[in-house]
Amino acid sequence: DVKVTQSSRYLVKRTGEKVFLECVQDMDHENMFWYRQDPGLGLRLIYFSYDVKMKEKGDIPEGYSVSREKKERFSLILESASTNQTSMYLCASSPGGRGHLWSNQPQHFGDGTRLSIL
Amino acid sequence: EDKVVQSPLSLVVHEGDTVTLNCSYEVTNFRSLLWYKQEKKAPTFLFMLTSSGIEKKSGRLSSILDKKELFSILNITATQTGDSAIYLCAVEAWVDTGRRALTFGSGTRLQVQP
């Protein structure tokens, strides 16, 4: 089974702090994704990556950055946390790579990190 | 702009009832539609639909896609309390670099009462 592991289930930080959310997958997937989930808005894509050191903006990249130094790890960074970034953050992975971002394999999700910014 | 709309937003039924969840979409370069079930943690994959009119079935759950009318339904028969969850619909599209891979609806929250 695919295992996508997010480092923290719950995290509380203060405004202005730099926040790192870590995600690791163990299935050698090329594609990795970061979403945030808010009531009434569903999941919205922040950033995705189809290869090591490659990254692409999603729908709502403002205030975030990402890092993909190793294939299995995709980090989401809040440069200067703000209260409107309080949310559930979900990481996902899928096989394929740039030519196959939309392969026949669905994305597999981690359990999520509930981040509160005070 | 790509859009995925789910209805109803929330639903309360009793065990044994049959429910139908709806998902309509407006997407450029449609590739597939996916259903996920989300309980307390990660969304778990249910179905991927790419062709119109072909029903996918897994136990008491089934789903079908209509690419002409741009919608999909998810049916759950003989509901159980364990079916209580948020059901997410997502549409996958062929996009260029920099555009999003998957567009999610806001979900339908299903509560099954004993």
Chai-1 contact restraints between the chains, C-beta under 6 A:
chainA,res_idxA,chainB,res_idxB,connection_type,confidence,min_distance_angstrom,max_distance_angstrom,comment,restraint_id
A,G40,B,S106,contact,1.0,0.0,6.0,A-B,restraint_1
A,G42,B,F104,contact,1.0,0.0,6.0,A-B,restraint_2
A,G42,B,G105,contact,1.0,0.0,6.0,A-B,restraint_3
A,G42,B,S106,contact,1.0,0.0,6.0,A-B,restraint_4
A,G42,B,G107,contact,1.0,0.0,6.0,A-B,restraint_5
A,L43,B,F104,contact,1.0,0.0,6.0,A-B,restraint_6
A,L45,B,R100,contact,1.0,0.0,6.0,A-B,restraint_7
A,F48,B,A101,contact,1.0,0.0,6.0,A-B,restraint_8
A,E56,B,T97,contact,1.0,0.0,6.0,A-B,restraint_9
A,E56,B,G98,contact,1.0,0.0,6.0,A-B,restraint_10
A,K57,B,G98,contact,1.0,0.0,6.0,A-B,restraint_11
A,G58,B,R100,contact,1.0,0.0,6.0,A-B,restraint_12
A,D59,B,R100,contact,1.0,0.0,6.0,A-B,restraint_13
A,L101,B,A101,contact,1.0,0.0,6.0,A-B,restraint_14
A,W102,B,R31,contact,1.0,0.0,6.0,A-B,restraint_15
A,W102,B,E92,contact,1.0,0.0,6.0,A-B,restraint_16
A,P106,B,L34,contact,1.0,0.0,6.0,A-B,restraint_17
A,P106,B,F45,contact,1.0,0.0,6.0,A-B,restraint_18
A,P106,B,M48,contact,1.0,0.0,6.0,A-B,restraint_19
A,F109,B,A42,contact,1.0,0.0,6.0,A-B,restraint_20
A,F109,B,P43,contact,1.0,0.0,6.0,A-B,restraint_21
A,G110,B,A42,contact,1.0,0.0,6.0,A-B,restraint_22
A,D111,B,K41,contact,1.0,0.0,6.0,A-B,restraint_23
A,D111,B,A42,contact,1.0,0.0,6.0,A-B,restraint_24
